[in-house]
Amino acid sequence: AGSPGGRDRQGRTVSRLSADTALLEVFLPPGEVHCTSVPSRVTTILGSCVAVCLWDNVRHVGGMNHFILPYRRDNGPSPRFGDFAIARLMEEMRHLGCHAGSLRAKVFGGAAVLPLAAGGDPVGDQNVRVALEQLLEHGIPVIARRTGGRSGLLIRLFTESGDVLVRRVAAIAVGAMGSGDA
């Protein structure tokens, strides 16, 4: 059995799994970034939000962000916005000794689960677009992608291997979550 859960300095839910798996369990809420060199399983749930998972194929470390909107407007810097969240993710990976040339990306989310404003570009599409544009600008290849659709996703990043487990979540469950993600 694992030890009881708690919160890290950023308020993310963290608990130790059983000794036979030796993975740190992290739940990543919307508007957060988590990178680690400790073997971990990072889980989040996405609707129109997007998560970018980065993995360093030399150092075998990984990280994930979970952003809500593509660009910050008048607000200060916040990982709730894709343009800042991707920069923060890259910065935290660099602090772990990673180099852009050894990073690989996987992009998830961007579902059409919010009502569309008249003549508007769906926020999920905008989120996916900013993620792909930012990764291209940094020269980081996207090696896997599951974006769009009409259902939310539960994703689990295994930071040591870069593997990501993806499960579809019923739209009603995602909408009932609140927390800024639809």
C-alpha positions in Angstrom: 0.0 0.0 0.0 1.1 3.6 -0.7 1.7 6.3 1.8 -0.9 8.9 2.4 -1.3 11.8 -0.2 -0.4 15.4 0.3 0.3 18.6 -1.7 3.6 19.9 -3.1 4.8 23.5 -3.0 2.5 24.4 -6.0 -0.6 22.8 -4.4 -0.6 19.7 -6.7 -1.9 16.5 -5.2 1.0 14.1 -4.7 1.1 10.7 -3.1 3.5 7.8 -3.2 2.4 4.6 -4.9 3.1 1.1 -3.6 6.8 0.1 -3.3 6.5 -2.4 -6.2 5.8 0.4 -8.7 8.1 3.1 -7.1 6.3 5.9 -9.0 5.3 9.3 -7.6 1.7 10.0 -8.4 0.9 13.6 -9.4 -2.5 15.1 -10.3 -2.0 18.2 -12.5 -4.9 20.7 -12.3 -5.7 23.2 -15.0 -3.2 26.1 -15.2 -0.2 24.1 -13.8 3.1 22.7 -15.0 5.0 19.7 -13.6 8.5 18.5 -14.5 10.5 15.9 -12.7 13.5 13.7 -12.8 11.9 11.4 -10.3 10.0 8.5 -12.0 6.4 9.7 -11.8 2.9 9.2 -13.2 1.4 12.6 -14.0 -2.4 12.6 -14.6 -4.8 15.2 -15.8 -8.2 15.5 -17.4 -8.8 17.6 -20.4 -11.8 19.1 -22.3 -11.1 22.1 -24.5 -7.8 22.6 -22.5 -4.6 21.2 -23.9 -1.7 19.4 -22.3 1.8 19.3 -23.8 3.9 16.4 -22.6 7.7 16.8 -23.1 10.1 13.9 -22.7 13.9 14.0 -22.9 15.1 10.8 -24.7 18.6 11.2 -23.3 18.0 12.0 -19.7 14.7 10.0 -19.4 12.8 12.8 -17.6 9.5 14.4 -18.4 7.0 17.1 -17.8 3.5 18.2 -18.6 1.5 21.4 -18.7 -2.3 21.9 -18.7 -3.4 25.2 -20.1 -6.9 26.6 -20.5 -6.7 29.4 -23.0 -4.3 30.0 -25.9 -2.9 33.5 -25.1 -2.8 35.8 -22.2 -4.5 39.2 -22.8 -4.1 41.8 -20.1 -3.4 39.3 -17.4 0.2 38.8 -16.1 2.2 35.7 -16.9 0.3 32.5 -16.0 0.5 28.8 -17.0 -3.3 29.0 -17.5 -2.4 30.4 -21.0 -0.7 28.3 -23.7 1.9 30.8 -24.8 3.3 31.1 -21.2 2.6 27.4 -20.2 4.8 26.1 -23.0 7.6 28.5 -22.3 7.4 27.5 -18.6 7.4 23.8 -19.4 10.5 24.3 -21.5 12.2 26.4 -18.8 11.5 23.7 -16.2 12.9 21.0 -18.4 16.1 23.0 -19.0 16.4 23.3 -15.2 16.5 19.5 -15.2 19.4 19.5 -17.6 17.4 18.9 -20.8 18.3 20.3 -24.2 15.7 21.2 -27.0 17.5 18.7 -29.3 16.6 15.7 -27.1 13.0 16.7 -26.3 10.0 15.0 -27.9 6.4 16.3 -27.5 3.0 14.7 -27.3 -0.1 17.0 -27.5 -3.5 16.2 -26.1 -6.9 17.8 -25.7 -8.6 20.7 -27.5 -12.0 19.0 -27.7 -15.1 20.9 -28.8 -16.9 20.6 -25.5 -17.8 24.3 -25.0 -20.7 26.1 -26.7 -19.3 28.0 -29.7 -19.8 31.7 -29.8 -21.4 33.0 -33.1 -18.7 33.1 -35.8 -16.0 32.2 -33.3 -13.0 29.9 -33.5 -13.5 27.1 -30.9 -11.2 27.6 -27.9 -10.0 23.9 -28.2 -8.8 24.5 -31.8 -7.0 27.7 -30.7 -5.3 25.8 -27.9 -4.1 23.1 -30.2 -2.9 25.6 -32.7 -0.8 27.6 -30.2 0.7 24.4 -28.8 1.8 23.2 -32.3 3.1 26.6 -33.3 5.1 27.0 -30.1 6.7 23.6 -30.4 7.5 24.2 -34.1 9.2 27.5 -33.1 11.4 25.7 -30.6 12.2 22.9 -33.0 10.6 20.2 -30.9 9.1 17.4 -32.9 5.5 16.3 -32.0 5.7 12.5 -32.0 2.1 11.8 -30.9 -1.1 13.8 -30.9 -4.7 13.2 -29.9 -6.6 16.4 -30.3 -10.0 17.7 -31.2 -13.1 15.6 -31.1 -16.1 16.0 -28.8 -15.0 14.1 -25.7 -12.6 14.9 -22.9 -9.5 12.9 -22.2 -7.8 11.5 -19.1 -4.1 11.3 -19.8 -1.3 9.8 -17.7 2.3 10.6 -18.5 5.0 8.2 -17.3 7.9 10.6 -16.9 10.7 8.0 -17.0 9.6 6.4 -20.4 7.7 9.2 -22.0 4.7 6.9 -22.5 1.2 8.4 -22.2 -1.9 6.4 -21.5 -5.0 8.1 -23.0 -8.6 7.4 -22.1 -11.7 9.1 -23.4 -14.0 10.7 -20.8 -17.7 11.2 -21.3 -18.5 14.8 -22.2 -21.0 15.0 -19.3 -18.3 14.1 -16.7 -15.8 16.6 -18.1 -18.5 19.4 -18.1 -19.4 18.6 -14.5 -15.8 19.0 -13.3 -15.6 22.7 -13.3 -12.1 24.0 -12.4 -12.0 26.2 -15.5 -11.8 23.2 -17.9 -14.9 22.2 -19.8 
